[in-house]
Amino acid sequence: MGNHGGNQRERLLGTGEVARILGVHVQTVRRYIRAKELPAIQLTPRNYKVRQSDLDHFLDGRCTIAGQSGGVS
């Protein structure tokens, strides 16, 4: 019997690692979290972890394909 549903452990990323992936400062990641743009698990007042799937979803929402943004032609 395999792992089905939500039983698999998902990778959790620290704010520093998320910042490196996004190419932004750690404070920017914290702003995304405070603004509820990026879901996170708060371990302590200054320590957050982000699920890999939440980061993937965040990145998907930020990516635009040329021609789909409705910009200037």
C-alpha positions as CSV (number, residue, x, y, z in Angstrom):
1,M,0.0,0.0,0.0
2,G,1.4,3.3,-1.0
3,N,1.2,6.8,0.4
4,H,-2.1,8.3,-0.8
5,G,-3.7,11.7,-0.2
6,G,-2.0,14.1,2.2
7,N,0.1,11.6,4.0
8,Q,3.3,12.4,2.2
9,R,5.7,14.7,3.8
10,E,6.1,17.9,1.8
11,R,9.3,19.8,1.6
12,L,9.3,22.9,3.7
13,L,11.5,25.9,2.7
14,G,12.9,28.6,4.9
15,T,12.5,32.3,4.0
16,G,16.2,32.5,3.0
17,E,15.8,29.6,0.5
18,V,12.6,31.1,-0.8
19,A,14.3,34.4,-1.3
20,R,17.1,32.8,-3.3
21,I,14.7,30.9,-5.5
22,L,12.7,34.1,-6.2
23,G,15.8,36.3,-6.5
24,V,14.5,38.7,-3.9
25,H,15.6,39.8,-0.4
26,V,14.4,37.8,2.7
27,Q,12.4,40.9,3.8
28,T,10.5,40.8,0.5
29,V,9.5,37.2,1.2
30,R,8.3,38.2,4.7
31,R,6.2,41.0,3.1
32,Y,4.6,38.4,0.8
33,I,3.8,36.3,3.8
34,R,2.4,39.2,5.9
35,A,0.3,40.3,2.9
36,K,-1.1,36.7,2.6
37,E,0.3,36.5,-1.0
38,L,2.5,33.5,0.0
39,P,1.1,31.0,2.5
40,A,3.5,30.0,5.2
41,I,3.7,28.1,8.5
42,Q,4.8,30.3,11.4
43,L,7.0,28.4,13.8
44,T,8.1,31.4,15.9
45,P,7.5,35.2,15.6
46,R,10.4,35.4,13.1
47,N,10.6,31.9,11.7
48,Y,8.4,30.9,8.8
49,K,8.4,27.8,6.5
50,V,6.8,27.7,3.1
51,R,5.5,24.5,1.5
52,Q,7.1,23.7,-1.8
53,S,3.6,23.4,-3.4
54,D,2.7,26.9,-2.1
55,L,5.8,28.3,-3.6
56,D,5.1,26.6,-6.9
57,H,1.6,28.0,-6.9
58,F,2.9,31.5,-6.1
59,L,5.4,31.2,-9.0
60,D,2.7,30.0,-11.3
61,G,0.6,33.1,-10.5
62,R,3.5,35.4,-11.1
63,C,4.5,34.0,-14.4
64,T,3.1,35.6,-17.6
65,I,3.5,34.4,-21.1
66,A,4.3,37.0,-23.8
67,G,1.1,38.1,-25.5
68,Q,-1.2,37.2,-22.6
69,S,-0.6,40.2,-20.3
70,G,-2.8,42.5,-22.4
71,G,0.1,44.9,-22.7
72,V,1.1,47.1,-25.6
73,S,1.3,45.4,-29.0
